[in-house]
Amino acid sequence: MPREIERKFLVIGEAWRSAGAGTLYRQGYLSTVPERTVRVRVAGQKGFLTVKGSNRGATRLEFEYKIPLADAHQLLDELCERPLIEKTRYQIHFRGLTWEVDEFAGENAGLILAEVEVSDEAQQIQLPEWAGAEVTGDPRYYNANLIRNPYSRWKGSGI
């Protein structure tokens, strides 16, 4: 059974920017109910449809399928909830793990998150200098929630 075990951190400082060129992502959601999310994503020149189950700690079911790029664009343009998530993803290899740093744009501009997939929730990891507070269990930082409550609306709200 495909499972994703992922930890998520706020990014601090600028040291991560040495990662080089990133990949533009555009993604939207067909379903954002907590029990299941259905995401459409264009990553560079590839389209994907992803179904994820609800989080249990840092673990959840995940099924991802490649779809034709034209289909992905049409789903994003015509069927997905608004606003879409726009971001640039950078991959950084650190101490045997691949970290993905997402620099958000659009209504989530200013938010920078790092994610790392691990094989077990109890796996010990060393954090890069640019990994700040862990936000793995904070639903505000789930991409599916950033369409309902974009980062740009957090300013001055006490969140």
N, C-alpha and C positions, 0 to 999 in steps of 0.2 A: 504494500500500500504506500503510495507516494506521500511523504511527509516533508514539511519544511520546518526546520528549527533555525530560527533567526533571532539575532540580538541586534538592537537598534540603539544608536547613540547620537546625541547632538554633536556637531562638529565645531571645534573652536580653533581660532587662529587661521593662518594661511599656509602652513607647511604642507598640507595635503595637495595644494595646487601644483606641485611638481609632478603630478600624475600624468600630465600630458593631455592630449585631446580626449574629449569625452564623446559620448553618443547621445544624440537628441532623442528624447522619449516624449511621446504624446499618448496619454491613456485616459480612458473613461470607463464608466461602470454601467452595466445593464441591470445589476442588482447590488444593493449595498446593505441588505438585511444582515444582522450580525451572524446568523447561522450559516450564511453562504454569500460570498461575493462573486460576481461574474465580471471580469475585467477584459477590456479590449485594449491592446497596446500595439503601437508602432514604435519599434526600436530601430533607429537608422532606416534601413530599407526592408525590414522584416515585420510581418504582422503576427500577432498571437492572440489567442483566446485562453483565458485562465479562469479556473473555478477554484475557490479556496473555501475551506470550512472555517468554523469559528476557532478563535485562539484558545488554546489550553496552555497557559504559561507562554512559552516561546515557541510552541509547537502547534501546527495545524495541517490538515490535509491540503494538498495542492495538486491540481491537474492542469497541465499547460499543453496547448496544441498550436502548432504553426498553422496560420490561415493565409490565404492570398492577400497580398498587400492592398489591393483595390477593395476587397471586402472589409478589411480592417479600417481603412479610411472612410468607407461609407457608413459603417457602424458608428464610428466616432462622430461623424458629421451629422447623422440623422437619428440615431437611437440612444446614444449615451446621455446620462445625466450631466448637468452643467454645474459648475465649470469643469472643463477638462483639466487633467493634471499635465503640466508641462514641466520638464526638467531635463538637465543634462546629467548623465551618469558617467562617473569615472571609476575605473577599476584600479585598485592599489593592492599590490602583494606585500604582506607584512607578516613575518614570522610563520610562514607556511600556510597562511590563510589569505583568501581573496576578499578584500573589503570593497564594497560598492558605496561610493559617495555620491549622493544625489543633491544637486544644486537646483532648487526649484525656481520657476519663473512664473509669470502671470500673477494670478491672485495669491499665490504662495511664495512670491519672491521674498528673498531674505532668509528663507529656511534652508538649512543645509544639514542633511542627515547622513549617517554612515550605518550600513548594515553589514553583518557578517553571518554567513551560514555556518553552523556547527553541526557535528554529528550527534551530539548529546547535550541536553540542557545543562548538565553538570560539568561540561567540558571547560577546563580552565583556559583562558586566553590572555595574552599580553596585549594591552591596549597601545595603539600608536599615540604619539604626543598630541595629536589633533582630535582624539576621541574624548569628548566631554561627558556630561551626565548621561547615564543610561536611561532610555525612555521605552524600553522593550514593552512594558506592560501598560503604557499610557496610550489609550485609544485616540487621543487628539492627533497623534502622529501617524496613524494609519492612513494610507493614501485614500482609502474609501471615505474616511471621515473628513479629509481635507477638502473634499468637494462640497460638503455641507457646511463646514466651518473653516474657510480658508485662513491661512496664517495671517493674511493682511487684516483680518477682522479681530485678531487677538490683541493688537496694540491698544493699550489703555483699558483693556477689559479685566485686568487683574489675573489673567491666566498665565 
